[in-house]
Amino acid sequence: MEVKSGAVDLFGNTLNSLLECTENGEILSKQAPPTIYMVPRMVRDLSPSSFTPRVVAIGPLHKQDEHLQGFEVQKTTYLYNWLHRFGMVSEQTLGTCVEKVIGSIDEIKACYAGLTTYNDLELAKMMVIDACFILEFIQSALDRVPSGTNSLIGESIALDLIMIENQIPYFVLENIFECTILASEQMREGASLTKHIKVLVRLYYYFIEGKVKVVRDASAPDHILGFFHKYFRPAESITSVDELGIKPHSAMELHRAGMKFEPYVDEKWALAMKLELPLPLFPWFHNFFAIPRFSWFRPPTLRMPKAMIGDESQYILKNLVVYEQTQLPVERYVTSYLIALDMLIDTPEDVALLVKSKVLVSSFGSNDEAADMINKLSQNIPPLLYYNQQWEKLDAYYNSYWPHTLAGLKRTYFNNPWNIIALFAAFVLFALTVVQTIFAIKSAYGTSVASNH
């Protein structure tokens, strides 16, 4: 009986425990997923420096990092400067800020994954200080006046503010902005948080032509990185494909087939690419006798957004890619762009061609570094492409007779100077042989005629 009784107790306890897990699972399934989290280890270990702040910790995830402790005290200077910048009364203003933050403390905690280190008091204090720090840092950058820190580390701070592990919820920034600058008597006309943060976006906007323009939609951004991501969204929805059923071609392969590359600015989408193909009447004609003024006679051209690549842009892009991969329902536009760029770039020669075409501007010391960075950015990323129509047409163009033949000739005979010299020498030798043969025939004919007379 004791065994049976123990078995019954074990059964009952196990069942109750599982039912409790089911109830918790139901509650969690109805909650929105956290928007601020540590990057998965399998991704983070590939490039820890891309996700670890260098100077300042924002929010709780890196607050205890030893190398960031030195700057914690300096945040109080930013807090003071922000409160007194517009003649605000410290006690009254801080009281309103704290009230706003405490009122949404549960919502704030829900934004973080695995937040167990800080109690509500510590978290509320952290949110107010960090929000005021961000707003004052951006305002000092707008005024071009250093605020409580060495201007030499300002660029590193700006980069820290867009790292996915180093965020506070966007609604906290909105609340603090509303309680401070919008509540002050010295409020600047037309002030808004969007305009304020746009200053930060300009510092590290990846594309260097066209206006920095955010796509308006009903959804509020999750945080500053999410706000930044809005600048890469199209004005209209675009269909993507998970698998491209064609063989991609590198920039040099397409170039040998007659393809040109040019910068492109599309007001509706910062990442837009446009493929321009001439009429397929005489494909060989466009490769040798292009007339730029007439679209029918222009060479085939892939027009792309002009982008800056370098150490800083690689950090920004990696954080945007992780945000797209882990945060639903965020569309993976940046991921798709990087996959397309990776398809075009296999070697340093591909980078050199795109730089020469003014599609890329590289701050790397060599084209090898640039190619390596681009190839690694899309490493271990599931395939996704919003440019499937352009790439299908590129493949069809490349595989058509004249471009394919031209590419083969260039690859075989014009891929290096020695081949060109050898081909030229062979042509000269052939020409001399023909001339010599003609003279020999003429000489023999002249001799024959003379002997007949």
C-alpha beads as a LAMMPS data file, in Angstrom:
LAMMPS data file: protein, C-alpha beads

453 atoms
452 bonds

1 atom types
1 bond types

-500.0 500.0 xlo xhi
-500.0 500.0 ylo yhi
-500.0 500.0 zlo zhi

Masses

1 110.0

Atoms # bond

1 1 1 0.000 0.000 0.000
2 1 1 2.853 2.375 0.826
3 1 1 4.345 1.900 -2.627
4 1 1 1.012 2.452 -4.261
5 1 1 0.345 5.492 -2.132
6 1 1 3.759 6.917 -2.992
7 1 1 3.126 6.283 -6.648
8 1 1 -0.219 8.063 -6.417
9 1 1 1.408 11.038 -4.696
10 1 1 4.165 11.148 -7.306
11 1 1 1.583 11.016 -10.094
12 1 1 -0.527 13.766 -8.533
13 1 1 2.425 16.064 -7.835
14 1 1 3.855 15.587 -11.323
15 1 1 0.477 16.254 -12.935
16 1 1 -0.099 19.409 -10.880
17 1 1 3.391 20.650 -11.735
18 1 1 2.789 20.067 -15.456
19 1 1 -0.582 21.815 -15.299
20 1 1 1.118 24.786 -13.626
21 1 1 3.697 24.850 -16.443
22 1 1 0.874 24.774 -18.966
23 1 1 -0.825 27.738 -17.292
24 1 1 2.442 29.689 -17.256
25 1 1 3.002 28.802 -20.888
26 1 1 -0.459 30.083 -21.775
27 1 1 0.248 33.387 -20.026
28 1 1 3.631 33.772 -21.719
29 1 1 2.199 32.918 -25.143
30 1 1 -0.186 35.860 -24.864
31 1 1 2.556 38.294 -23.910
32 1 1 4.463 40.290 -26.500
33 1 1 8.033 38.963 -26.926
34 1 1 10.794 41.021 -25.288
35 1 1 12.393 43.615 -27.548
36 1 1 15.695 44.080 -25.673
37 1 1 17.823 41.012 -25.101
38 1 1 21.275 39.500 -25.169
39 1 1 22.249 38.354 -28.651
40 1 1 22.221 34.532 -28.965
41 1 1 25.652 33.124 -28.127
42 1 1 26.126 31.383 -31.484
43 1 1 25.900 34.811 -33.141
44 1 1 27.547 36.873 -30.428
45 1 1 30.666 34.724 -30.246
46 1 1 31.414 35.442 -33.922
47 1 1 31.901 39.127 -33.122
48 1 1 31.452 40.077 -29.429
49 1 1 32.668 43.643 -29.994
50 1 1 29.742 44.279 -32.364
51 1 1 27.243 43.938 -29.513
52 1 1 29.184 45.111 -26.458
53 1 1 29.082 48.856 -25.643
54 1 1 32.484 50.510 -25.462
55 1 1 31.837 53.537 -23.252
56 1 1 28.347 53.713 -21.763
57 1 1 25.795 51.175 -20.522
58 1 1 22.160 51.926 -21.340
59 1 1 19.550 49.863 -19.551
60 1 1 20.240 46.875 -17.272
61 1 1 21.910 44.294 -19.530
62 1 1 25.432 45.787 -19.384
63 1 1 25.087 47.898 -16.242
64 1 1 27.526 45.707 -14.305
65 1 1 30.218 45.502 -16.999
66 1 1 33.462 46.492 -15.347
67 1 1 34.874 48.477 -18.273
68 1 1 31.764 50.703 -18.309
69 1 1 31.734 51.652 -14.623
70 1 1 33.962 54.687 -15.092
71 1 1 31.318 56.473 -17.124
72 1 1 28.397 55.858 -14.754
73 1 1 29.300 58.857 -12.597
74 1 1 29.491 61.140 -15.647
75 1 1 25.844 60.418 -16.439
76 1 1 24.857 62.626 -13.490
77 1 1 26.457 65.574 -15.293
78 1 1 24.252 64.894 -18.313
79 1 1 21.217 64.597 -16.030
80 1 1 21.962 67.994 -14.462
81 1 1 22.615 69.675 -17.828
82 1 1 19.422 68.287 -19.347
83 1 1 17.210 69.433 -16.463
84 1 1 18.710 72.930 -16.420
85 1 1 19.047 73.384 -20.169
86 1 1 15.499 74.711 -20.549
87 1 1 15.090 76.250 -17.102
88 1 1 13.351 73.244 -15.566
89 1 1 12.930 72.880 -11.797
90 1 1 14.816 69.721 -10.818
91 1 1 12.546 68.406 -8.055
92 1 1 9.296 69.091 -9.887
93 1 1 10.528 67.735 -13.221
94 1 1 12.154 64.629 -11.730
95 1 1 9.005 63.918 -9.753
96 1 1 6.950 63.898 -12.949
97 1 1 9.528 61.671 -14.695
98 1 1 9.596 59.174 -11.838
99 1 1 5.804 59.069 -11.716
100 1 1 5.648 58.279 -15.428
101 1 1 8.278 55.544 -15.209
102 1 1 6.785 53.862 -12.133
103 1 1 3.392 53.889 -13.814
104 1 1 4.781 51.733 -16.624
105 1 1 7.323 49.678 -14.646
106 1 1 5.661 46.341 -15.480
107 1 1 5.606 47.239 -19.167
108 1 1 9.285 48.200 -18.941
109 1 1 10.239 44.875 -17.335
110 1 1 8.347 43.009 -20.054
111 1 1 10.601 44.605 -22.678
112 1 1 13.685 42.837 -21.308
113 1 1 14.469 39.133 -21.625
114 1 1 15.683 37.461 -18.422
115 1 1 15.565 40.584 -16.237
116 1 1 16.062 39.395 -12.635
117 1 1 18.948 41.501 -11.297
118 1 1 17.238 44.783 -10.406
119 1 1 14.233 45.662 -8.245
120 1 1 11.610 48.219 -9.291
121 1 1 13.316 51.123 -7.479
122 1 1 16.684 50.473 -9.133
123 1 1 15.089 49.985 -12.533
124 1 1 13.014 53.184 -12.307
125 1 1 16.074 55.252 -11.316
126 1 1 18.062 53.673 -14.151
127 1 1 15.382 54.508 -16.741
128 1 1 15.211 58.190 -15.760
129 1 1 18.996 58.696 -15.696
130 1 1 19.624 56.812 -18.952
131 1 1 16.788 58.541 -20.800
132 1 1 17.993 61.988 -19.712
133 1 1 21.552 61.024 -20.655
134 1 1 20.482 60.013 -24.183
135 1 1 18.420 63.171 -24.706
136 1 1 21.191 65.459 -23.420
137 1 1 23.878 63.670 -25.441
138 1 1 21.862 64.138 -28.635
139 1 1 21.043 67.754 -27.777
140 1 1 24.726 68.534 -27.189
141 1 1 25.536 66.954 -30.552
142 1 1 22.817 69.104 -32.132
143 1 1 24.274 72.231 -30.500
144 1 1 27.822 71.027 -31.277
145 1 1 28.777 71.719 -27.683
146 1 1 30.370 68.921 -25.569
147 1 1 28.260 68.071 -22.527
148 1 1 30.131 66.506 -19.624
149 1 1 32.431 64.288 -21.646
150 1 1 35.472 64.263 -23.862
151 1 1 34.397 64.923 -27.453
152 1 1 36.865 62.262 -28.620
153 1 1 34.645 59.486 -27.244
154 1 1 31.438 61.006 -28.576
155 1 1 31.476 58.806 -31.684
156 1 1 31.836 55.665 -29.578
157 1 1 28.910 56.736 -27.398
158 1 1 26.746 57.321 -30.471
159 1 1 27.615 53.821 -31.655
160 1 1 26.799 52.371 -28.215
161 1 1 23.306 53.878 -28.421
162 1 1 22.264 51.746 -31.387
163 1 1 23.433 48.359 -30.039
164 1 1 20.560 45.972 -29.449
165 1 1 21.771 44.920 -25.980
166 1 1 22.139 48.553 -24.934
167 1 1 18.606 49.936 -25.192
168 1 1 15.747 51.303 -23.133
169 1 1 12.126 51.134 -24.353
170 1 1 11.193 53.891 -26.777
171 1 1 8.090 54.802 -24.773
172 1 1 10.347 55.641 -21.815
173 1 1 12.206 58.152 -23.986
174 1 1 8.858 59.567 -25.121
175 1 1 7.665 59.955 -21.530
176 1 1 10.856 61.657 -20.346
177 1 1 10.920 63.921 -23.414
178 1 1 7.328 64.896 -22.694
179 1 1 8.028 65.546 -18.998
180 1 1 11.098 67.674 -19.686
181 1 1 11.492 69.605 -22.923
182 1 1 7.822 69.602 -23.949
183 1 1 6.803 70.721 -20.446
184 1 1 9.340 73.557 -20.223
185 1 1 8.472 77.183 -20.849
186 1 1 11.507 77.499 -23.115
187 1 1 10.382 74.710 -25.425
188 1 1 11.669 75.166 -28.938
189 1 1 9.046 75.526 -31.629
190 1 1 8.292 72.292 -33.445
191 1 1 10.278 70.155 -30.988
192 1 1 9.600 66.418 -31.178
193 1 1 11.366 63.256 -30.127
194 1 1 11.471 62.090 -33.753
195 1 1 13.388 65.198 -34.818
196 1 1 15.604 64.849 -31.775
197 1 1 16.665 61.259 -32.435
198 1 1 17.016 61.923 -36.151
199 1 1 20.208 63.803 -35.251
200 1 1 21.666 60.529 -33.968
201 1 1 20.516 58.668 -37.074
202 1 1 22.380 61.108 -39.328
203 1 1 25.651 60.283 -37.572
204 1 1 25.609 56.671 -38.683
205 1 1 23.237 56.507 -41.618
206 1 1 24.605 53.777 -43.863
207 1 1 23.709 55.394 -47.185
208 1 1 25.384 58.635 -48.159
209 1 1 23.129 59.964 -50.890
210 1 1 19.529 61.048 -50.714
211 1 1 17.664 62.395 -47.723
212 1 1 17.414 60.567 -44.416
213 1 1 13.728 59.760 -44.496
214 1 1 11.693 57.611 -42.129
215 1 1 8.708 55.639 -43.370
216 1 1 5.597 56.582 -41.424
217 1 1 3.518 53.770 -40.027
218 1 1 1.156 53.226 -37.147
219 1 1 3.538 51.128 -35.062
220 1 1 5.795 52.757 -32.489
221 1 1 9.479 51.734 -32.567
222 1 1 10.708 49.345 -29.883
223 1 1 13.794 51.441 -29.084
224 1 1 16.406 53.622 -30.822
225 1 1 17.650 50.702 -32.933
226 1 1 14.051 49.998 -33.953
227 1 1 13.631 53.689 -34.805
228 1 1 16.758 53.454 -36.958
229 1 1 15.371 50.367 -38.698
230 1 1 12.363 52.363 -39.923
231 1 1 14.671 54.226 -42.298
232 1 1 15.274 50.999 -44.199
233 1 1 11.620 50.083 -44.668
234 1 1 9.866 50.642 -48.021
235 1 1 6.810 52.884 -48.305
236 1 1 4.902 49.985 -49.873
237 1 1 4.992 46.285 -49.085
238 1 1 7.330 44.105 -51.161
239 1 1 7.173 40.377 -51.764
240 1 1 10.219 38.327 -50.783
241 1 1 11.378 34.806 -51.617
242 1 1 13.164 32.455 -49.221
243 1 1 15.015 30.593 -51.952
244 1 1 16.237 31.989 -55.227
245 1 1 16.105 29.333 -57.926
246 1 1 18.977 30.744 -59.960
247 1 1 22.748 30.874 -59.793
248 1 1 23.907 34.262 -58.514
249 1 1 26.624 36.084 -60.436
250 1 1 29.377 38.240 -58.992
251 1 1 29.877 41.866 -59.989
252 1 1 32.925 40.967 -62.121
253 1 1 31.034 38.182 -63.914
254 1 1 28.225 40.585 -64.760
255 1 1 30.717 43.282 -65.730
256 1 1 32.419 40.948 -68.204
257 1 1 28.981 40.318 -69.704
258 1 1 28.533 44.053 -70.292
259 1 1 26.710 45.034 -67.078
260 1 1 27.322 48.472 -65.559
261 1 1 26.735 49.583 -61.959
262 1 1 25.530 53.033 -60.949
263 1 1 24.311 54.754 -57.752
264 1 1 20.557 54.996 -57.236
265 1 1 18.290 56.982 -54.926
266 1 1 14.660 55.953 -54.474
267 1 1 12.501 58.178 -52.268
268 1 1 10.185 55.284 -51.456
269 1 1 12.862 52.847 -50.283
270 1 1 16.450 53.474 -49.215
271 1 1 17.466 49.915 -50.155
272 1 1 15.848 49.872 -53.595
273 1 1 17.719 48.462 -56.596
274 1 1 16.717 49.023 -60.204
275 1 1 17.764 46.916 -63.170
276 1 1 17.761 48.661 -66.565
277 1 1 18.024 46.437 -69.621
278 1 1 17.983 47.772 -73.211
279 1 1 15.738 46.375 -75.918
280 1 1 16.944 42.874 -76.864
281 1 1 17.224 43.646 -80.582
282 1 1 20.998 43.515 -80.938
283 1 1 22.461 42.501 -77.548
284 1 1 26.024 42.777 -78.815
285 1 1 25.407 46.357 -79.964
286 1 1 24.814 47.665 -76.452
287 1 1 28.073 46.185 -75.212
288 1 1 30.199 48.023 -77.760
289 1 1 28.207 51.055 -78.972
290 1 1 26.232 52.348 -75.980
291 1 1 24.633 55.782 -76.391
292 1 1 23.887 57.145 -72.877
293 1 1 21.297 59.714 -73.972
294 1 1 18.983 57.079 -75.420
295 1 1 17.662 54.380 -73.068
296 1 1 17.321 51.904 -75.939
297 1 1 21.066 52.077 -76.526
298 1 1 22.289 52.317 -72.939
299 1 1 24.333 49.428 -71.604
300 1 1 22.536 47.112 -69.156
301 1 1 22.810 48.715 -65.726
302 1 1 22.145 47.653 -62.149
303 1 1 21.469 50.761 -60.093
304 1 1 22.060 50.436 -56.361
305 1 1 22.012 52.680 -53.268
306 1 1 25.396 54.272 -52.657
307 1 1 26.653 52.888 -49.356
308 1 1 29.523 53.493 -46.953
309 1 1 31.313 50.399 -45.675
310 1 1 33.777 50.407 -42.801
311 1 1 34.266 49.345 -39.189
312 1 1 31.413 51.479 -37.859
313 1 1 28.901 50.452 -40.517
314 1 1 29.627 46.789 -39.872
315 1 1 28.617 47.181 -36.204
316 1 1 25.416 48.960 -37.186
317 1 1 24.497 46.400 -39.828
318 1 1 25.142 43.436 -37.534
319 1 1 22.817 44.854 -34.893
320 1 1 20.139 45.574 -37.484
321 1 1 20.425 42.020 -38.846
322 1 1 20.099 40.473 -35.373
323 1 1 17.087 42.705 -34.681
324 1 1 15.467 41.530 -37.918
325 1 1 16.236 37.864 -37.277
326 1 1 14.978 37.726 -33.692
327 1 1 12.155 40.260 -33.517
328 1 1 8.852 39.367 -35.154
329 1 1 7.089 40.762 -37.110
330 1 1 10.017 42.984 -38.150
331 1 1 10.643 42.534 -41.888
332 1 1 14.192 41.558 -42.914
333 1 1 14.968 44.313 -45.396
334 1 1 18.558 44.950 -44.282
335 1 1 19.213 41.197 -44.253
336 1 1 17.985 40.947 -47.844
337 1 1 20.194 43.847 -48.942
338 1 1 23.274 42.247 -47.388
339 1 1 22.507 38.898 -49.025
340 1 1 22.229 40.662 -52.397
341 1 1 25.521 42.470 -51.759
342 1 1 27.148 39.176 -50.772
343 1 1 25.987 37.643 -54.061
344 1 1 27.708 40.426 -55.973
345 1 1 30.939 40.319 -53.953
346 1 1 33.110 37.202 -53.980
347 1 1 36.584 38.698 -54.345
348 1 1 38.439 41.981 -53.737
349 1 1 38.098 42.641 -57.497
350 1 1 34.323 42.792 -57.061
351 1 1 34.729 45.417 -54.322
352 1 1 37.139 47.413 -56.501
353 1 1 34.625 47.424 -59.351
354 1 1 31.730 48.610 -57.166
355 1 1 33.939 51.297 -55.593
356 1 1 35.034 52.440 -59.059
357 1 1 31.361 52.485 -60.080
358 1 1 30.642 54.740 -57.052
359 1 1 28.167 52.254 -55.634
360 1 1 30.356 51.631 -52.589
361 1 1 32.581 53.955 -50.590
362 1 1 35.043 51.964 -48.505
363 1 1 36.995 53.200 -45.503
364 1 1 38.830 49.879 -45.170
365 1 1 42.550 49.731 -45.756
366 1 1 42.161 47.162 -48.534
367 1 1 39.524 45.623 -50.756
368 1 1 40.305 42.242 -49.156
369 1 1 39.075 43.560 -45.779
370 1 1 35.936 44.986 -47.361
371 1 1 35.114 41.724 -49.177
372 1 1 35.729 39.700 -46.010
373 1 1 33.447 41.980 -43.946
374 1 1 30.580 41.813 -46.449
375 1 1 30.820 38.043 -46.797
376 1 1 30.765 37.574 -43.019
377 1 1 27.772 39.881 -42.496
378 1 1 25.452 37.434 -44.238
379 1 1 27.126 34.338 -42.772
380 1 1 24.680 31.827 -41.209
381 1 1 21.709 33.972 -42.256
382 1 1 18.694 32.152 -43.754
383 1 1 18.308 33.064 -47.449
384 1 1 15.818 35.849 -48.134
385 1 1 15.625 38.244 -51.051
386 1 1 13.358 41.167 -51.890
387 1 1 15.149 41.593 -55.226
388 1 1 14.094 38.291 -56.756
389 1 1 12.724 39.891 -59.951
390 1 1 15.938 41.817 -60.559
391 1 1 18.104 38.765 -59.902
392 1 1 16.057 36.526 -62.185
393 1 1 16.419 39.085 -64.976
394 1 1 20.148 39.385 -64.250
395 1 1 20.532 35.633 -64.585
396 1 1 18.503 35.562 -67.816
397 1 1 20.597 38.406 -69.241
398 1 1 23.888 36.763 -68.263
399 1 1 22.883 33.437 -69.794
400 1 1 21.715 34.955 -73.097
401 1 1 24.077 34.304 -76.020
402 1 1 26.006 37.558 -76.489
403 1 1 26.584 38.525 -72.830
404 1 1 27.562 34.946 -71.973
405 1 1 29.927 34.776 -74.957
406 1 1 31.402 38.187 -74.184
407 1 1 31.955 37.194 -70.547
408 1 1 33.716 34.024 -71.672
409 1 1 35.990 35.929 -74.021
410 1 1 36.902 38.492 -71.363
411 1 1 37.493 35.786 -68.770
412 1 1 39.695 33.784 -71.137
413 1 1 41.623 36.465 -73.005
414 1 1 41.370 39.680 -70.979
415 1 1 41.557 38.556 -67.354
416 1 1 45.179 39.718 -66.933
417 1 1 47.724 41.884 -68.812
418 1 1 49.811 38.890 -69.998
419 1 1 46.826 37.345 -71.732
420 1 1 46.100 40.664 -73.431
421 1 1 49.740 40.985 -74.546
422 1 1 49.752 37.390 -75.792
423 1 1 46.511 37.949 -77.692
424 1 1 47.827 41.176 -79.197
425 1 1 51.086 39.460 -80.176
426 1 1 49.152 36.599 -81.759
427 1 1 47.017 39.103 -83.671
428 1 1 50.100 40.991 -84.908
429 1 1 51.787 37.709 -85.868
430 1 1 48.629 36.648 -87.701
431 1 1 48.439 40.003 -89.496
432 1 1 52.119 39.809 -90.505
433 1 1 51.598 36.259 -91.740
434 1 1 48.640 37.377 -93.853
435 1 1 50.597 40.310 -95.271
436 1 1 53.595 38.084 -95.992
437 1 1 51.326 35.569 -97.716
438 1 1 49.753 38.277 -99.854
439 1 1 53.142 39.614 -100.921
440 1 1 54.349 36.079 -101.674
441 1 1 51.297 35.430 -103.840
442 1 1 51.692 38.727 -105.627
443 1 1 55.412 38.091 -106.162
444 1 1 54.755 34.605 -107.509
445 1 1 52.000 35.921 -109.757
446 1 1 54.302 38.687 -111.062
447 1 1 57.067 36.211 -111.805
448 1 1 54.637 33.916 -113.625
449 1 1 53.307 36.745 -115.773
450 1 1 56.848 37.898 -116.657
451 1 1 57.918 34.418 -117.674
452 1 1 54.877 34.023 -119.959
453 1 1 55.865 37.166 -121.820

Bonds

1 1 1 2
2 1 2 3
3 1 3 4
4 1 4 5
5 1 5 6
6 1 6 7
7 1 7 8
8 1 8 9
9 1 9 10
10 1 10 11
11 1 11 12
12 1 12 13
13 1 13 14
14 1 14 15
15 1 15 16
16 1 16 17
17 1 17 18
18 1 18 19
19 1 19 20
20 1 20 21
21 1 21 22
22 1 22 23
23 1 23 24
24 1 24 25
25 1 25 26
26 1 26 27
27 1 27 28
28 1 28 29
29 1 29 30
30 1 30 31
31 1 31 32
32 1 32 33
33 1 33 34
34 1 34 35
35 1 35 36
36 1 36 37
37 1 37 38
38 1 38 39
39 1 39 40
40 1 40 41
41 1 41 42
42 1 42 43
43 1 43 44
44 1 44 45
45 1 45 46
46 1 46 47
47 1 47 48
48 1 48 49
49 1 49 50
50 1 50 51
51 1 51 52
52 1 52 53
53 1 53 54
54 1 54 55
55 1 55 56
56 1 56 57
57 1 57 58
58 1 58 59
59 1 59 60
60 1 60 61
61 1 61 62
62 1 62 63
63 1 63 64
64 1 64 65
65 1 65 66
66 1 66 67
67 1 67 68
68 1 68 69
69 1 69 70
70 1 70 71
71 1 71 72
72 1 72 73
73 1 73 74
74 1 74 75
75 1 75 76
76 1 76 77
77 1 77 78
78 1 78 79
79 1 79 80
80 1 80 81
81 1 81 82
82 1 82 83
83 1 83 84
84 1 84 85
85 1 85 86
86 1 86 87
87 1 87 88
88 1 88 89
89 1 89 90
90 1 90 91
91 1 91 92
92 1 92 93
93 1 93 94
94 1 94 95
95 1 95 96
96 1 96 97
97 1 97 98
98 1 98 99
99 1 99 100
100 1 100 101
101 1 101 102
102 1 102 103
103 1 103 104
104 1 104 105
105 1 105 106
106 1 106 107
107 1 107 108
108 1 108 109
109 1 109 110
110 1 110 111
111 1 111 112
112 1 112 113
113 1 113 114
114 1 114 115
115 1 115 116
116 1 116 117
117 1 117 118
118 1 118 119
119 1 119 120
120 1 120 121
121 1 121 122
122 1 122 123
123 1 123 124
124 1 124 125
125 1 125 126
126 1 126 127
127 1 127 128
128 1 128 129
129 1 129 130
130 1 130 131
131 1 131 132
132 1 132 133
133 1 133 134
134 1 134 135
135 1 135 136
136 1 136 137
137 1 137 138
138 1 138 139
139 1 139 140
140 1 140 141
141 1 141 142
142 1 142 143
143 1 143 144
144 1 144 145
145 1 145 146
146 1 146 147
147 1 147 148
148 1 148 149
149 1 149 150
150 1 150 151
151 1 151 152
152 1 152 153
153 1 153 154
154 1 154 155
155 1 155 156
156 1 156 157
157 1 157 158
158 1 158 159
159 1 159 160
160 1 160 161
161 1 161 162
162 1 162 163
163 1 163 164
164 1 164 165
165 1 165 166
166 1 166 167
167 1 167 168
168 1 168 169
169 1 169 170
170 1 170 171
171 1 171 172
172 1 172 173
173 1 173 174
174 1 174 175
175 1 175 176
176 1 176 177
177 1 177 178
178 1 178 179
179 1 179 180
180 1 180 181
181 1 181 182
182 1 182 183
183 1 183 184
184 1 184 185
185 1 185 186
186 1 186 187
187 1 187 188
188 1 188 189
189 1 189 190
190 1 190 191
191 1 191 192
192 1 192 193
193 1 193 194
194 1 194 195
195 1 195 196
196 1 196 197
197 1 197 198
198 1 198 199
199 1 199 200
200 1 200 201
201 1 201 202
202 1 202 203
203 1 203 204
204 1 204 205
205 1 205 206
206 1 206 207
207 1 207 208
208 1 208 209
209 1 209 210
210 1 210 211
211 1 211 212
212 1 212 213
213 1 213 214
214 1 214 215
215 1 215 216
216 1 216 217
217 1 217 218
218 1 218 219
219 1 219 220
220 1 220 221
221 1 221 222
222 1 222 223
223 1 223 224
224 1 224 225
225 1 225 226
226 1 226 227
227 1 227 228
228 1 228 229
229 1 229 230
230 1 230 231
231 1 231 232
232 1 232 233
233 1 233 234
234 1 234 235
235 1 235 236
236 1 236 237
237 1 237 238
238 1 238 239
239 1 239 240
240 1 240 241
241 1 241 242
242 1 242 243
243 1 243 244
244 1 244 245
245 1 245 246
246 1 246 247
247 1 247 248
248 1 248 249
249 1 249 250
250 1 250 251
251 1 251 252
252 1 252 253
253 1 253 254
254 1 254 255
255 1 255 256
256 1 256 257
257 1 257 258
258 1 258 259
259 1 259 260
260 1 260 261
261 1 261 262
262 1 262 263
263 1 263 264
264 1 264 265
265 1 265 266
266 1 266 267
267 1 267 268
268 1 268 269
269 1 269 270
270 1 270 271
271 1 271 272
272 1 272 273
273 1 273 274
274 1 274 275
275 1 275 276
276 1 276 277
277 1 277 278
278 1 278 279
279 1 279 280
280 1 280 281
281 1 281 282
282 1 282 283
283 1 283 284
284 1 284 285
285 1 285 286
286 1 286 287
287 1 287 288
288 1 288 289
289 1 289 290
290 1 290 291
291 1 291 292
292 1 292 293
293 1 293 294
294 1 294 295
295 1 295 296
296 1 296 297
297 1 297 298
298 1 298 299
299 1 299 300
300 1 300 301
301 1 301 302
302 1 302 303
303 1 303 304
304 1 304 305
305 1 305 306
306 1 306 307
307 1 307 308
308 1 308 309
309 1 309 310
310 1 310 311
311 1 311 312
312 1 312 313
313 1 313 314
314 1 314 315
315 1 315 316
316 1 316 317
317 1 317 318
318 1 318 319
319 1 319 320
320 1 320 321
321 1 321 322
322 1 322 323
323 1 323 324
324 1 324 325
325 1 325 326
326 1 326 327
327 1 327 328
328 1 328 329
329 1 329 330
330 1 330 331
331 1 331 332
332 1 332 333
333 1 333 334
334 1 334 335
335 1 335 336
336 1 336 337
337 1 337 338
338 1 338 339
339 1 339 340
340 1 340 341
341 1 341 342
342 1 342 343
343 1 343 344
344 1 344 345
345 1 345 346
346 1 346 347
347 1 347 348
348 1 348 349
349 1 349 350
350 1 350 351
351 1 351 352
352 1 352 353
353 1 353 354
354 1 354 355
355 1 355 356
356 1 356 357
357 1 357 358
358 1 358 359
359 1 359 360
360 1 360 361
361 1 361 362
362 1 362 363
363 1 363 364
364 1 364 365
365 1 365 366
366 1 366 367
367 1 367 368
368 1 368 369
369 1 369 370
370 1 370 371
371 1 371 372
372 1 372 373
373 1 373 374
374 1 374 375
375 1 375 376
376 1 376 377
377 1 377 378
378 1 378 379
379 1 379 380
380 1 380 381
381 1 381 382
382 1 382 383
383 1 383 384
384 1 384 385
385 1 385 386
386 1 386 387
387 1 387 388
388 1 388 389
389 1 389 390
390 1 390 391
391 1 391 392
392 1 392 393
393 1 393 394
394 1 394 395
395 1 395 396
396 1 396 397
397 1 397 398
398 1 398 399
399 1 399 400
400 1 400 401
401 1 401 402
402 1 402 403
403 1 403 404
404 1 404 405
405 1 405 406
406 1 406 407
407 1 407 408
408 1 408 409
409 1 409 410
410 1 410 411
411 1 411 412
412 1 412 413
413 1 413 414
414 1 414 415
415 1 415 416
416 1 416 417
417 1 417 418
418 1 418 419
419 1 419 420
420 1 420 421
421 1 421 422
422 1 422 423
423 1 423 424
424 1 424 425
425 1 425 426
426 1 426 427
427 1 427 428
428 1 428 429
429 1 429 430
430 1 430 431
431 1 431 432
432 1 432 433
433 1 433 434
434 1 434 435
435 1 435 436
436 1 436 437
437 1 437 438
438 1 438 439
439 1 439 440
440 1 440 441
441 1 441 442
442 1 442 443
443 1 443 444
444 1 444 445
445 1 445 446
446 1 446 447
447 1 447 448
448 1 448 449
449 1 449 450
450 1 450 451
451 1 451 452
452 1 452 453
